[in-house]
């Protein structure tokens, strides 16, 4: 149903300066894995196998991460450190990676439009890697992909936020048509609390139908002088249908220091330590045999 996932990854990551002065924010590690790898794993779990990444200047580390490093792999071949590359090798085997550069930073809507050449004329997912979403049972994007099979329209992931934080997000309002599913009738980018239509905030997971590209092309710059995806989605909602889905799982804003620390602590306790306990010499031997 949906094969491709678009990763807008051209931003400067200014909230994490000076760390992001020379390192892409998408490559910041949560425990021992970069943010964008978590996103790619989520997309693969949802059944997607084509990763389309919109990069910018100085983002070569993202491309290198999803490629072989012959010198490193040769140096650790046959040692127990080779096991540490199992996850990324699996990711590289299960997906293809294509890249395109966004020459100017003109907002999320423009970044998505830049990826048009990689997507083509088909529905696709969008993941913002600095929104780390974790759910042990079913990833957020897998939940949304299942909804797309049923409704065949654009879908945004939302969560409730404190009223005094609505100015940080795109906010939706709409009629609940099923449990945790809303038909969107309004959508505002970063409204002041007194102007916010609800406290349902859009987070970095989308499924978009291909007509969104034409709509973005005809969308004027909005808040901050940028082309906002919320403005384009509102136009789509007025002429067709856009759903908002209150997802199951944990979401961490890893673009902020507080959210990044929370994500690191959570992943260390709930993912890394549990995985570490399951590692054994037998598993490593099995890996060696497969290679």
N, C-alpha and C positions, 0 to 999 in steps of 0.2 A: 504493500500500500504506500508506504513512505520509505524511500531509500536513502535520502540525502539529509545531512545535518550541516547547517551553516554556523560557523563560529566567528562572530565579529571579534577580532583580536588586534585591532590597530590602535587602540587608545593608549594614552601616555601613562595611565596609572598614577596620576599626580597625588592621589590620596596616600600613596605609599612611598613617596620620595623620602630619603634619597635611595632607598632600595631599588626602585624602578628606574633610576637614572640610566642604567645600562642593561638592566634585565627586564624582559617583558613581565608584566604582572601575571600573565597567564602561566608563567613558568615558576612562580613562587611555590615552594614545596609545602604541602600539608603533610606533616610527618616526613615520609620519604618519597612522595609522588607529587609531581606538579599539578596545579589546578586543572589545566587543560586535559591532562590524562584522565582525571576523574570524569570530566565531561564526556570524553570520547568513550569511556567504558559505559557510561549511562546510555549513550546513543546506541552502542552495540547491543546492550541488553534490550533496548527497545526494538531491535531488529533492523537497524540502519547500518549500512556498510560503506557509505561514501561520505567522507568527512571533507567539507569545503571550508577552508580557513581564509578569512580576510585579514591580511597582515598589514603592517606599516613598516616604515624605516626602522632599522635596528632590531627587527624581530626574527633574525635568522635562527635563534636558539629553538624556536618552535619547530621550524622545518627540520633542524638537525635532530631534535628529540625523536621524531617519527621516522628516522632513517638509521641505517647501520652505522656503528662507530667501530670500524675494523681494528684500529689500534687498541682501543680499550678491550674489545671482545677477545682479541688475540691474547692480551696480557692476562686476562682472568680465566681463559679457557681451561677447563679441567679442575678448577678450584671451587670451593664452596661459595665463592662470591658470584659465580656464574648464575646461581639460582636467583639472585636478586634481579636478573633481567627477564625472568619468566613472564611476568605480567606485561611488560612493554612489548616483548616479542609476540605474545598472544594478540595484543591489540593490533600490532602491525600486520599480522597474518590475517586478521579478520576484517580489515577495512582498507580502503584506498584513501589517499590523502592528496588533495589538490589545493593550490594556493593562488591567491590573487592579492595585489597590493592596493590598498585604499590610499590615494595620493594626498587627499585632504581630509581632515577630521571634521565632518559636517553633521555629526549626530548618528544615532543608531539607525534611523531610517535610511540615511545615505550609505551606511556600511552594509546594510542588507541589500540595497539596490546595487552596490558594487559587486556583490556575489551573484548577480543575475546570470552572468556568463557561465558560472560553474553549476548553477541549479537547473537552468532551462525551464521548460514549461511543465512543471509538475509540483505537487504539494511537497513541502519540506519542513524540517524542524529547525529551530534556532536555539542554541545554547549560549548563554553568557557565562563564561568559565569562572568568573569571580563570584557568581552565585553558586555555591556548592550545595547540592541537594543530595540527601542521603535517606534511603528507606530500605531496610533489610529485605522486605518482602518483594517489592516491585518498585523500580525506579520511577521518578516523577515523569520522565519522558515516555516510559512504557505505559504508564497510566493514561497519558494524553493520547498516545497512538491508538490505544484501544477505543477511546472516545471518538477519535477521528474516523475510525472504521464505521462507527454508528452514525455520526452526524455529517461528515464530509464538509466541514467548514473550518475557518480559522479558529484557533483556540489559544487562549493565554492562560498561564498559570497565575493564580492569585493567592494571597494569604492576608489575614487580618493583621493590621498594624495599629499601634496607638494613634489616636487622633492627632496628637501633636507631631507625628512623624510623617504625615501625608505629603509634606512638601519635599520629601526625598524620593517619591515614587510617582509612577503613573497610576491613577486611581480610577476604578470602574464603578458603575452602578448598573443595575439590571434586575430583571425578574428571575427568581429561582424557578427553574423548570423541572429539576430533579435534585436529589440530595447533592449539595456541593457544586451544582452546575447552574450557571446564570446565563441568560441571554442578555448581552450587553446592549444598553441603550444610551450610555454616556461614558466618556473616557476623557480624563483631564490629566495633562502632564504636570506633576509637581504642584498641586494646588495648595494654597494656604489652608490651614485647618478649617477656617470659617467658610471657605468656598468649596470644600471637598464634598462630593456627592455621597461618599461612604468611607469606610476604612479598609476596603478591599484593594490591596496594592498588587500591581503586576510585578512579578519577579522574572528572572532571566530564563524562562522556558516558553517557547512559542511553537505552534504548528500553524503554518501559513499556506494559504492557497495561492497559486501562481499569479492570479490577477492583482495581488498586492503590489507587484512591481510597477504596473501601469499607474496604480493609485499613488504610489510614492513619487513617481515621476511628476505627477500633477499636484503634489503637496508643497505648499509654500513653507519656508522656514518658520518655525514656531518659537517656543520658549528658548531663550538663550541664542537665538539666531540659527538654530540647528533644525535639520529635517527630522521631526519626531515620528517614530513609528506609531505612537499613540494617536497622532492626528490622522495618519493614514488608516489605521484600524477603525477609528471612529467613522470615517467616511465609508469604509467597507461595511460596518455594522448598520449604517443608515440605509444602505442600498441592498444589503443581503443579510448575512448572519455572522456574528462573531460570538463565541462562547467564552466564558471565564470559568475556570475550574479550580476550586479550592482543594489542593492536592493533599495527599497523605505523605508525611515524611518530615524531615528536618531540613531547614534551609539556613545557610550561613552566608552573611554578606562579607565575603573575603576581600572586598575592596576597602573595608575599614579595618583598622587595627584590632578593634574589639571583636568583630566577627571572625577575623582571621585566627585570633587566639582561641576563641570558642571552638572553631572548626578543628584546629589542631588538637586541642584537648579531647574533643569528642571522638575524632578519628583514631587517636592514639589508644583511647580506652576501649572503643567499641569495634574497631576494624584491625588496627595494627597488632595489638597485643593478642587478640584472638587468633589472628592469622599466624602470628609468631609461634603460638603454642602448637599449631598443627604441623609445623615444619618438622620433617624427620629425615634421617639418612635415606630411608626407603623412598621418600618422595623425590629426593635429589637423584637417586639412582634411576628412578623411572624417567625423570627428565632427561638424564644422560642417554638412556636407551632410545627415547623418542628421537633424539638428535642423531 
